[in-house]
Amino acid sequence: MSQVCIISGCSRGIGKAIATTLAERGYALGLLARSEEVFLVQHLCEKSKDLCSLLMQTEKNMSLFIWHVSPLLSRSSVSKIVSELGKPVGLVNVAGINIDSLAIRAKKSELEALIETNILGTVSMTQAVLPHMMKQRKGSIVTLGSIVGEGGRVGQSGYAMTKSALLGFSRSVAKEMGRFNVRSNVVEPGFIATDMTEKSVRDREELVKKISLGRMGSVEEVANVVSFLLSDAASYITGSVRNSTVL
């Protein structure tokens, strides 16, 4: 029987790559996306073998739900996934947004939007999944952070604030849940080639010069790190922060 993993935010970029990688490795997936239309259109337009083709081949092992940031809806989505696929042993918190703004100009509405999705979305999903993991005495939670959360970045003070908050939350969960054999780790991607970075990175060549490996990372490389942390190969790793690359 396949292990069940829930992924929030999987319609594109890193989330899509994680879902594809885990599907290829035999996981039964509960996929949570904020817009079913965007999720389906983007995947149906792909010509290569990706998550959409995997979904059609193994439809009994996947469920797609529309998800909005709210404790009630998070619990409802998780309950539906449990009834269809079984209790999850994995949760990947990917869903997040970025709104660029200098600290001195950041609007309250922008900060609230960042907090609601990046922090509260992660918290509500984690709270919804933990009871199932505690009962099984097994679970692995991987939360997507960012190197910006530790080092900061000009014009991304709000985004950095929310990603920094996830570090403390994830490490606290690790300490609270260790006795139930539930692990919690953070993956901090460096600058990865995605739609989000395409919009936010203005001088790609200058940025690449500062990266040790001399290139931006791929979404598949991040997905491999996440897959490792979910697996039994990482059974003694918890409360950690994994950088996919260091500038």
Phi, psi and omega in degrees: 000134183291146174284142184263132176228138178254135180234124176259129180083073186228024184277345180196176172054226184298317181299318178296317180296321178296315180299317180296314180298314181292324177296318179295335181263013169093008178285147167271128190245134168257111187257126181245120179231149182282341179217111181298323182297312180297317182302310185287317182298314182297326182278325180290337180280349180282136179264337181277170177289113182221201183298325182295315180293324176296322180298320181289328181284326186232047187300336180288343183256013179220147175223138180245130180228147173277134186229136174234154184291106177186135180304319182295312182290327177296315179297320180297316180297316180296320179299320179293320179296317179299318181291330182269322187245333185117176183287136182282143171251356180222144173222130176240113179270101182252324188310127180191158178229163175227131175234111182288136176187141173292149182305320184289341183248359184300128180273150180301318182296324179292316180295321179296321179295319178296315181295318183299313182279307188288321182263300185295327177297316178295316181297314183294322178292318180297317179297325181288329184270327186307316181304323179291321179290321180297320180294325180277345187055044177196135176176153177222124179247127177240124181248133179277114175259214178196147176298339177295331180295335179259320185260347183072167177199138180302128178087001181229038183298318180294314178298315179299320179301314183290322180290327176295321180299327181294333179296310180297320180296311183297319180291326177293318177300319179301317181288324181285327189258356182304322182291347176259009182062035176250125183258153180217122182223161179241137172250125180251095178295146170283215179275110184253142180288098178221173176300321183295315180287331178301323181279328188265339181267113185273322182239085186297319183297317179294323179295314182300326179298333183272350182272130185307319182277356176073021179200162173281152180281167177255157179296330179293325179293322176293318180300323179294323178294316179298315180301320178298314182294332177284335188278166177293344177295340179251027187297344179248018179250117176207152181071017184260162174237118183253118174273128178287337172198159180241133180292000000 
